[in-house]
Amino acid sequence: MLTVQEAISKIGTEGYTTVEGLLSLVSETSAAAKGATENALTLLYSKNIGEINAFEVAENLSNNSKDSYGKKQIVTVGDSDVAALLKSEMFRTELLS
């Protein structure tokens, strides 16, 4: 699996200039959460919980779940390299070009 830095370095190179190539790049990039305990719970979220955005609830729980070593006991996909790739300006620019 690629790190976010490795994935970003491939954007715009042969095989990674089309939507299909970018989808392939996403599938090649690690979705493992960084800074997590070995048996961390992965929290999935969607839409709202009442009037609160579920994303905000999940991120808050994750950010406040650190053990005494500073590792998260609850993580979200946002803690992964693939999330960082999807948020990167370079990925978004290539996708929309």
Long-range contacts (C-beta under 8 A, 24 or more apart in sequence): 1-28, 1-29, 1-30, 1-31, 1-32, 1-81, 2-28, 2-29, 2-30, 2-81, 3-29, 3-30, 3-81, 4-29, 4-81, 4-82, 4-84, 4-85, 4-88, 7-81, 7-82, 7-85, 8-85, 8-88, 8-90, 8-91, 11-90, 11-91, 11-94, 12-90, 12-94, 16-94, 17-94, 19-95, 22-91, 22-94, 22-95, 25-85, 26-82, 26-85, 26-86, 29-81, 29-82, 29-85, 30-80, 30-81, 30-82, 31-77, 31-80, 31-81, 31-82, 32-80, 32-81, 33-72, 33-75, 33-76, 33-77, 33-79, 33-80, 34-79, 34-80, 34-81, 35-70, 35-71, 35-72, 35-79, 36-71, 36-72, 36-73, 36-75, 36-79, 37-67, 37-71, 37-72, 37-73, 40-71, 40-72, 40-73, 40-74, 40-75, 41-73, 41-74, 41-75, 42-75, 42-76, 42-77, 43-74, 43-75, 43-76, 44-76, 44-77, 45-76
